[in-house]
């Protein structure tokens, strides 16, 4: 039996090739007399998969934002370190010229 295939469009997240196809490979273990229940469970499974996909995308976006913030902080620290080293050098030169 083939798994159920669902096309999920991911708008706004940089997917250029159209909808993504997600294969679930879900096989119910009951007869056709319970098709309404099977559809409910299939919808629950699809809802769960969509939620997990959305959570993964949100985690990736949060990770990218943290990385950008960390890079910004590192750049700021580099600039502050350069300023501190320049000030120390000026102070050493000033002390050296006062001694002579």
C-alpha distances in whole Angstrom, upper triangle without the diagonal:
4,7,9,12,16,19,22,25,28,31,34,33,33,30,31,28,27,24,22,18,16,13,12,9,9,8,10,12,13,14,14,18,17,16,19,18,15,16,19,17,15,18,20,17,18,21,22,20,22,25,25,25,28,29,29,30,33,34,34,36,38,39,40,42,44,44,46,48,49,50,52,54,54,56,58,59,60,62,64,64,66,68,69,70,72,74,74,76,78,79,80,82,84,85,86,88,90,91,93
4,7,9,12,15,18,22,24,27,31,29,30,26,27,24,23,20,18,14,13,9,9,7,9,8,12,14,16,16,16,20,19,17,19,19,15,16,18,17,14,17,18,16,16,19,20,18,20,23,22,22,25,27,26,27,30,31,31,33,36,36,37,39,41,41,43,45,46,47,49,51,51,53,55,56,57,59,61,61,63,65,66,67,69,71,72,73,75,76,77,79,81,82,83,85,87,88,90
4,6,10,13,16,19,21,25,28,26,27,24,25,23,21,18,15,12,10,6,6,4,6,7,10,13,16,17,16,20,18,16,18,17,14,14,16,14,11,14,15,12,12,16,16,14,16,19,18,18,21,23,22,24,27,27,28,30,32,32,33,36,37,38,40,42,43,43,46,47,48,50,52,53,54,56,58,58,60,62,63,64,66,68,69,70,72,73,74,76,78,79,80,82,84,85,87
4,7,10,13,16,19,22,25,24,25,22,24,21,19,16,14,10,8,6,6,6,7,9,11,15,16,17,16,19,17,15,16,16,12,11,14,12,9,11,13,10,9,13,14,12,14,17,17,17,19,22,21,22,25,26,27,29,31,31,32,35,36,37,39,41,42,43,45,46,47,49,51,52,53,55,57,58,59,61,62,63,65,67,68,69,72,73,74,76,77,79,80,82,83,85,87
4,7,10,13,16,19,22,21,22,18,20,17,15,12,10,7,6,5,7,8,10,12,15,18,20,21,20,22,21,18,19,19,15,14,16,15,11,12,14,12,10,13,14,12,13,16,16,15,18,20,20,20,23,25,24,26,29,29,30,32,34,35,36,38,40,40,42,44,45,46,48,50,51,53,54,55,57,59,60,61,63,65,66,67,69,71,72,73,75,76,77,79,81,82,84
4,6,10,12,16,19,18,19,16,18,16,13,9,8,6,5,7,8,11,12,15,17,21,22,23,21,24,22,18,19,19,16,14,15,15,11,11,13,11,8,11,13,10,10,14,14,13,15,18,18,18,21,22,22,24,26,27,28,30,32,33,34,36,37,38,40,42,43,44,46,48,49,50,52,53,55,57,58,59,61,63,64,65,67,69,70,71,73,74,76,77,79,81,82
4,6,10,12,16,15,16,13,14,12,9,6,6,5,6,9,11,14,15,19,21,24,26,26,25,27,25,22,22,22,20,17,18,18,14,14,16,14,11,13,15,12,11,14,15,13,14,18,17,17,19,22,21,22,25,26,26,28,31,31,32,34,36,36,38,40,41,42,44,46,47,48,50,52,53,55,56,57,59,61,62,63,65,67,68,69,71,73,74,75,77,79,80
4,6,9,13,12,14,11,13,12,9,5,5,6,7,11,12,16,17,20,22,26,27,28,27,29,27,24,23,23,21,18,19,18,15,14,15,14,10,11,13,10,8,12,13,10,11,14,14,13,16,18,18,19,22,23,23,25,27,28,29,31,33,33,35,37,38,39,41,43,44,45,47,48,50,51,53,54,56,57,59,60,62,63,65,66,68,69,71,72,74,76,77
4,6,10,10,11,8,10,10,7,4,6,9,11,14,16,20,21,24,26,30,31,32,30,32,30,27,26,26,24,21,22,22,19,17,18,17,14,14,16,13,11,13,15,11,11,15,15,13,16,18,18,18,21,22,22,23,26,27,27,29,31,32,33,35,37,37,39,41,42,43,45,47,48,50,51,53,54,56,57,59,60,62,63,64,66,68,69,71,72,74,76
4,6,6,8,6,9,10,8,7,7,11,12,16,17,21,22,26,28,31,33,34,33,35,32,29,28,28,26,24,24,23,21,19,19,18,15,15,16,13,10,12,13,10,9,13,12,10,12,15,14,14,17,19,18,20,22,23,23,26,28,28,29,32,33,34,35,37,38,40,42,43,44,46,48,49,50,52,54,55,56,58,59,61,62,64,65,67,68,70,72
4,6,7,7,9,11,9,9,11,14,16,19,21,25,26,29,31,35,36,37,36,38,35,32,31,31,29,26,26,26,23,21,22,21,18,17,19,17,13,15,16,13,11,15,15,12,13,16,15,14,18,19,18,19,23,23,23,25,28,28,28,31,33,33,35,37,38,39,41,43,44,45,47,48,49,51,53,54,55,57,59,60,61,63,65,66,67,69,71
4,6,8,10,13,11,12,13,17,18,22,24,27,29,32,34,38,39,41,39,41,38,35,34,34,32,29,29,29,26,24,25,24,21,20,21,19,15,16,17,14,12,15,15,11,12,15,14,12,15,17,15,16,20,20,20,22,24,24,25,28,29,29,31,34,34,35,37,39,40,41,43,45,46,47,49,51,52,54,55,56,58,60,61,62,64,66,68
4,6,9,12,11,11,12,15,16,20,22,26,27,31,33,36,38,40,39,41,38,35,34,34,32,29,29,28,26,24,24,23,20,19,20,17,14,15,15,12,10,13,12,8,10,13,11,9,13,14,13,14,18,18,17,20,22,22,23,26,27,28,29,32,33,34,36,37,38,40,42,43,44,46,48,49,50,52,54,55,56,58,59,61,62,64,66
4,6,9,10,11,12,16,17,21,23,27,29,32,34,38,40,42,40,43,40,37,36,36,34,31,31,31,28,26,27,25,22,22,22,20,17,18,18,15,14,16,14,11,13,15,13,12,16,16,14,16,19,19,18,21,23,23,24,27,28,28,30,32,32,34,36,37,38,40,42,43,44,46,48,49,50,52,53,54,56,58,59,60,62,64,66
4,6,7,8,8,12,14,18,20,24,26,29,32,35,37,39,37,40,37,34,34,34,31,29,29,29,26,24,25,23,20,20,21,18,16,18,17,14,14,16,15,12,15,17,14,14,18,18,17,19,22,21,21,24,26,26,27,30,31,31,33,35,36,37,39,41,41,43,45,46,47,49,51,52,53,55,57,58,59,61,62,64,66,67,69
4,6,9,10,14,16,20,23,26,28,31,34,38,39,40,39,42,39,36,36,36,34,31,32,31,28,27,28,26,23,23,24,21,19,21,21,17,17,20,18,16,18,20,18,17,21,22,20,22,25,24,24,27,29,28,29,32,33,33,35,37,37,38,41,42,43,45,47,48,48,51,52,53,55,57,58,59,61,63,64,65,67,69,70
4,7,8,11,14,17,21,23,26,29,32,35,37,38,36,39,37,34,34,34,32,29,30,30,26,25,27,25,22,23,24,20,19,21,21,17,18,21,19,17,20,22,20,20,24,24,22,25,28,27,27,30,31,31,32,35,36,36,38,40,40,42,44,45,46,48,50,51,52,54,56,56,58,60,61,62,64,66,67,68,70,72,73
4,7,10,13,16,19,22,24,27,30,33,35,36,34,36,34,31,31,31,29,26,27,27,24,22,24,23,19,20,22,19,16,19,20,16,17,20,19,16,20,22,20,20,24,24,23,25,28,28,28,31,33,32,34,37,37,37,40,42,42,43,46,47,48,50,52,53,54,56,57,58,60,62,63,64,66,68,69,70,72,74,75
4,6,9,13,16,19,21,24,26,30,31,32,30,33,31,28,27,28,25,23,24,23,20,19,21,19,15,17,18,15,13,16,17,13,14,18,17,15,18,20,19,19,23,24,23,25,28,28,28,31,33,33,34,37,38,38,40,42,43,44,47,48,49,51,52,54,55,57,58,59,61,63,64,65,67,69,70,71,73,75,76
4,6,10,13,16,18,21,24,28,29,31,29,32,30,27,27,27,24,22,23,22,18,18,19,17,14,15,16,13,12,15,14,11,13,16,15,13,17,19,17,18,22,22,22,24,27,27,27,30,32,32,34,36,37,37,40,42,42,44,46,47,48,50,52,53,54,56,57,58,60,62,63,64,66,68,69,71,72,74,76
4,7,10,12,15,18,21,24,26,27,26,29,27,24,24,24,21,19,21,19,16,16,18,15,12,15,15,12,12,15,15,12,15,17,16,16,19,21,20,21,24,25,25,27,29,29,31,33,34,35,37,39,40,41,43,45,45,47,49,50,51,53,55,56,57,59,60,61,63,65,66,68,69,71,72,74,75,77,79
4,6,10,12,15,18,21,24,25,24,27,25,22,22,22,19,17,18,17,13,14,15,12,10,12,12,9,10,13,12,10,13,16,14,15,18,19,19,21,23,24,24,27,29,29,30,33,34,35,37,39,39,41,43,44,45,47,49,50,51,53,54,55,57,59,60,61,63,65,66,67,69,71,72,74,75,77,78
4,6,9,12,15,18,21,22,22,25,23,20,21,20,17,16,18,16,12,14,15,11,10,13,13,10,12,15,14,13,16,18,17,18,21,22,22,24,26,27,27,30,32,32,34,36,37,37,40,42,42,44,46,47,48,50,52,52,54,56,57,58,60,62,63,64,66,68,68,70,72,73,74,76,78,79,81
4,5,9,12,15,18,20,20,22,20,18,19,17,14,14,15,12,10,12,12,8,8,12,11,8,11,14,13,13,16,17,17,19,21,22,22,25,27,27,28,31,32,32,34,36,37,38,41,42,43,44,47,48,49,51,52,53,55,57,58,59,61,63,63,65,67,68,69,71,73,74,75,77,79,80,82
4,6,10,13,16,17,18,21,19,17,19,17,14,14,16,13,11,14,14,11,11,15,14,12,15,17,16,16,20,21,20,22,25,25,26,28,30,30,31,34,35,35,38,40,40,41,44,45,46,47,50,50,51,54,55,56,58,60,61,62,64,66,66,68,70,71,72,74,76,77,78,80,81,83,84
4,7,10,12,15,15,18,16,14,16,14,10,11,13,10,8,11,11,8,10,13,13,12,15,17,16,17,20,21,21,23,25,26,27,29,31,31,33,35,36,37,39,41,42,43,45,46,47,49,51,52,53,55,57,57,59,61,62,63,65,67,68,69,72,73,73,75,77,78,79,82,83,84,86
4,6,9,11,12,15,13,13,15,13,10,12,13,11,9,13,14,11,13,16,16,15,18,20,20,21,24,25,25,27,29,30,31,33,35,35,37,39,40,41,43,45,45,47,49,50,51,53,55,56,57,59,60,61,63,65,66,67,69,71,71,73,75,76,77,79,81,82,83,85,87,88,90
4,6,8,10,12,10,10,12,10,7,10,11,9,9,13,13,11,14,17,16,17,19,21,21,22,25,26,26,29,31,31,33,35,36,37,39,41,42,43,45,46,47,49,51,52,53,55,57,57,59,61,62,63,65,67,68,69,71,73,73,75,77,78,79,81,83,84,85,87,88,90,92
4,7,10,12,10,11,14,12,9,13,14,12,12,16,16,15,17,20,19,20,23,24,24,26,28,29,30,32,34,34,36,38,39,40,42,44,44,46,48,49,50,52,54,55,56,58,60,60,62,64,65,66,68,70,70,71,74,75,76,78,80,81,81,84,85,86,87,90,91,92,94
4,7,8,7,9,12,10,8,12,13,12,13,16,17,16,19,21,21,22,25,26,26,28,30,31,32,34,36,37,38,40,41,42,44,46,47,48,50,52,53,54,56,57,58,61,62,63,64,67,68,68,71,73,73,74,77,78,79,80,83,83,84,87,88,89,90,93,94,95,97
4,5,6,8,11,11,9,13,15,14,15,18,19,19,21,23,24,24,27,28,29,30,33,34,35,37,38,39,41,43,44,45,47,49,50,51,53,54,55,57,59,60,61,63,65,66,67,69,71,71,73,75,76,77,79,81,82,83,85,86,87,89,91,92,93,96,97,98,100
4,5,5,9,10,9,11,13,14,14,17,18,18,20,22,23,24,26,28,29,30,32,33,34,36,38,39,40,42,44,45,46,48,50,51,53,54,55,57,59,60,61,63,65,66,67,69,70,71,73,75,76,77,80,81,82,83,86,87,88,90,91,92,94,96,97,98,100
4,6,8,9,9,12,14,14,15,18,19,20,21,23,25,26,27,29,30,32,33,35,36,38,39,41,42,44,45,47,48,50,51,53,54,56,57,59,60,62,63,65,66,67,69,71,72,73,75,77,78,79,81,83,83,85,87,88,89,91,93,94,95,97,99,100,102
4,6,5,6,9,10,11,12,14,15,17,18,20,21,23,24,26,27,29,30,32,33,35,36,37,39,41,42,43,45,47,48,49,51,52,54,55,57,58,60,62,63,64,66,68,69,70,72,74,74,76,78,79,80,82,84,85,86,88,90,90,92,94,95,97,99
4,5,5,6,9,10,10,12,14,15,16,18,20,21,22,24,25,26,28,30,31,33,34,36,37,39,40,42,43,45,46,48,49,51,52,54,55,57,58,60,61,62,64,66,67,68,70,72,73,74,76,78,78,80,82,83,84,86,88,89,90,93,94,95,97
4,5,5,6,9,10,11,12,14,15,16,18,20,21,22,24,26,27,28,30,31,33,34,36,37,39,40,42,43,45,46,48,49,51,52,54,55,57,58,60,61,63,65,66,67,69,70,71,73,75,76,77,79,81,82,83,85,86,88,89,91,92,94,96
4,5,5,6,8,10,10,12,14,15,16,18,20,21,22,24,25,27,28,30,31,33,35,36,37,39,41,42,43,45,47,48,49,51,52,53,55,57,58,59,61,63,64,65,67,69,69,71,73,74,75,77,79,80,81,83,85,86,87,89,90,92,94
4,5,5,6,9,10,10,12,14,15,16,18,20,21,22,24,25,27,28,30,31,33,35,36,37,39,40,42,43,45,46,48,49,51,52,54,55,57,58,60,62,63,64,66,67,68,70,72,73,74,76,78,79,80,82,83,84,86,88,89,91,93
4,5,5,6,8,10,10,12,14,15,16,18,20,21,22,24,25,27,28,30,31,33,34,36,37,39,40,42,43,45,46,48,49,51,52,54,55,57,58,60,61,62,64,66,67,68,70,72,73,75,76,77,79,81,82,83,85,87,88,89,92
4,5,5,6,9,10,10,12,14,15,16,18,20,21,22,24,26,27,28,30,31,33,34,36,37,39,40,42,43,45,46,48,49,51,52,54,55,57,59,59,61,63,64,65,67,69,70,71,73,75,76,77,79,80,81,83,85,86,88,90
4,5,5,6,9,10,10,12,14,15,16,18,20,21,22,24,25,27,29,30,31,33,35,36,37,39,41,42,43,45,46,47,49,51,52,53,55,57,58,59,61,63,64,65,67,68,69,71,73,74,75,77,79,80,81,83,84,86,88
4,5,5,6,8,10,10,12,14,15,16,18,20,21,23,24,26,27,29,30,31,33,35,36,37,39,41,42,43,45,46,48,50,51,52,54,56,57,58,60,62,63,64,66,67,68,70,72,73,74,76,78,79,80,82,84,85,87
4,5,5,6,8,10,10,12,14,15,16,18,20,21,22,24,26,27,28,30,31,33,34,36,37,39,40,42,43,45,46,48,49,51,52,54,55,57,58,60,61,63,64,66,67,69,70,71,73,75,76,77,79,81,82,84,86
4,5,5,6,9,10,10,12,14,15,16,18,20,21,22,24,26,27,28,30,31,33,34,36,37,39,40,42,43,45,46,48,49,51,53,53,55,57,58,59,61,63,64,65,67,69,70,71,73,74,75,77,79,80,82,84
4,5,5,6,9,10,11,12,14,15,16,18,20,21,23,24,26,27,29,30,31,33,35,36,37,39,41,42,43,45,47,48,49,51,52,53,55,57,58,59,62,63,64,66,67,68,70,72,73,74,76,78,79,80,82
4,5,5,6,8,10,10,12,14,15,16,18,20,21,23,24,26,27,29,30,32,33,35,36,38,39,41,42,44,45,46,48,50,51,52,54,56,57,58,60,62,63,64,66,67,69,71,72,73,75,77,78,79,81
4,5,5,6,9,10,10,12,14,15,16,18,20,21,22,24,26,27,28,30,32,33,34,36,37,39,40,42,43,45,47,48,49,51,53,54,55,57,59,60,61,63,65,66,67,69,70,71,73,75,76,78,80
4,5,5,6,9,10,10,12,14,15,16,18,20,21,22,24,26,27,28,30,31,33,35,36,37,39,41,42,43,45,47,48,49,51,53,53,55,57,58,59,61,63,64,65,67,68,69,71,73,74,76,78
4,5,5,6,9,10,10,12,14,15,17,18,20,21,23,24,26,27,29,30,31,33,35,36,37,39,41,42,43,45,47,48,50,51,52,54,56,57,58,60,62,63,64,66,67,68,70,72,73,75,77
4,5,5,6,9,10,11,12,14,15,17,18,20,21,23,24,26,27,29,30,32,33,35,36,38,39,41,42,44,45,46,48,50,51,52,54,56,57,59,60,61,63,65,66,67,69,71,72,74,76
4,5,5,6,9,10,10,12,14,15,16,18,20,21,22,24,26,27,28,30,32,33,34,36,37,39,41,42,43,45,47,48,49,51,53,54,55,57,59,59,61,63,64,65,67,69,70,72,74
4,5,5,6,9,10,10,12,14,15,16,18,20,21,22,24,26,27,29,30,31,33,35,36,37,39,41,42,43,45,47,47,49,51,52,53,55,57,58,59,61,63,64,65,67,68,70,72
4,5,5,6,9,10,11,12,14,15,17,19,20,21,23,25,26,27,29,30,32,33,35,36,38,39,41,42,44,46,47,48,50,51,52,54,56,57,58,60,62,63,64,66,68,69,71
4,5,5,6,9,10,11,12,14,15,17,18,20,21,23,24,26,27,29,30,32,33,35,36,38,39,41,42,44,45,47,48,50,51,53,54,56,57,59,60,61,63,65,66,68,70
4,5,5,6,9,10,10,12,14,15,16,18,20,21,22,24,26,27,28,30,31,33,35,36,37,39,41,42,43,45,47,48,49,51,53,53,55,57,58,59,61,63,64,66,68
4,5,5,6,9,10,10,12,14,15,16,18,20,21,23,24,26,27,29,30,31,33,35,36,37,39,41,42,43,45,47,47,49,51,52,53,55,57,58,59,61,63,64,66
4,5,5,6,9,10,11,12,14,15,17,19,20,21,23,24,26,27,29,30,32,33,35,36,38,39,41,42,44,45,47,48,50,51,53,54,56,57,59,60,62,63,65
4,5,5,6,9,10,11,12,14,15,17,18,20,21,23,24,26,27,29,30,32,33,35,36,38,39,41,42,44,45,47,48,49,51,53,54,55,57,59,60,62,64
4,5,5,6,9,10,10,12,14,15,16,18,20,21,22,24,26,27,28,30,31,33,35,36,37,39,41,42,43,45,47,48,49,51,52,53,55,57,58,60,62
4,5,5,6,9,10,10,12,14,15,16,18,20,21,23,24,26,27,29,30,31,33,35,36,37,39,41,42,43,45,47,48,50,51,52,54,56,57,59,60
4,5,5,6,9,10,11,12,14,15,17,18,20,21,23,24,26,27,29,30,32,33,35,36,38,39,41,42,44,45,47,48,50,51,53,54,56,57,59
4,5,5,6,9,10,11,12,14,15,16,18,20,21,23,24,26,27,28,30,32,33,35,36,37,39,41,42,43,45,47,48,49,51,53,54,55,58
4,5,5,6,9,10,10,12,14,15,16,18,20,21,23,25,26,27,29,30,31,33,35,36,37,39,41,42,43,45,46,48,49,51,52,54,56
4,5,5,6,9,10,11,12,14,15,17,18,20,21,23,24,26,27,29,30,32,33,35,36,38,39,41,42,44,45,47,48,50,51,53,55
4,5,5,6,9,10,11,12,14,15,17,18,20,21,23,24,26,27,29,30,32,33,35,36,38,39,41,42,44,45,47,48,50,51,53
4,5,5,6,9,10,10,12,14,15,16,18,20,21,22,24,26,27,28,30,31,33,34,36,37,39,41,42,43,45,47,48,49,51
4,5,5,6,9,10,11,12,14,15,16,19,20,21,23,25,26,27,29,30,31,33,35,36,37,39,41,42,43,45,47,48,50
4,5,5,6,9,10,11,12,14,15,17,18,20,21,23,24,26,27,29,30,32,33,35,36,38,39,41,42,44,45,47,49
4,5,5,6,9,10,11,12,14,16,17,18,20,21,22,24,26,27,29,30,32,33,35,36,38,39,41,42,43,45,47
4,5,5,6,9,10,10,12,14,15,16,18,20,21,22,24,26,27,28,30,31,33,35,36,37,39,41,42,43,45
4,5,5,6,9,10,11,12,14,15,17,19,20,21,23,24,26,27,29,30,32,33,35,36,37,39,41,42,44
4,5,5,6,9,10,11,12,14,16,17,18,20,21,23,25,26,27,29,31,32,33,35,36,38,39,41,43
4,5,5,6,9,10,10,12,14,15,16,18,20,21,22,24,26,27,28,30,31,33,35,36,37,39,41
4,5,5,6,9,10,10,12,14,15,16,18,20,21,22,24,26,27,29,30,31,33,35,36,38,40
4,5,5,6,9,10,11,13,14,15,17,19,20,21,23,25,26,27,29,31,32,33,35,37,38
4,5,5,6,9,10,11,12,14,16,17,18,20,21,23,25,26,27,29,30,32,33,35,37
4,5,5,6,9,10,10,12,14,15,16,18,20,21,22,24,25,27,28,30,31,33,35
4,5,5,6,9,10,11,12,14,15,17,18,20,21,23,24,26,27,29,30,32,34
4,5,5,6,9,10,11,12,14,15,17,19,20,21,23,25,26,27,29,31,32
4,5,5,6,9,10,11,12,14,15,17,18,20,21,23,24,26,27,29,31
4,5,5,6,9,10,10,12,14,15,16,18,20,21,22,24,26,27,29
4,5,5,6,9,10,11,12,14,15,17,18,20,21,23,24,26,28
4,6,5,6,9,10,11,12,14,15,16,18,20,21,23,25,26
4,5,5,6,9,10,11,12,14,15,16,18,20,21,23,25
4,5,5,6,9,10,11,12,14,15,16,18,20,21,23
4,5,5,6,9,10,11,12,14,15,17,18,20,22
4,5,5,6,9,10,10,12,14,15,16,19,21
4,5,5,6,9,10,11,12,14,15,17,19
4,5,5,6,9,10,11,12,14,16,17
4,5,5,6,9,10,11,12,14,16
4,5,5,6,9,10,11,13,15
4,5,5,6,9,10,11,13
4,5,5,6,9,10,11
4,5,5,6,9,10
4,5,5,6,9
4,6,5,7
4,6,5
4,6
4
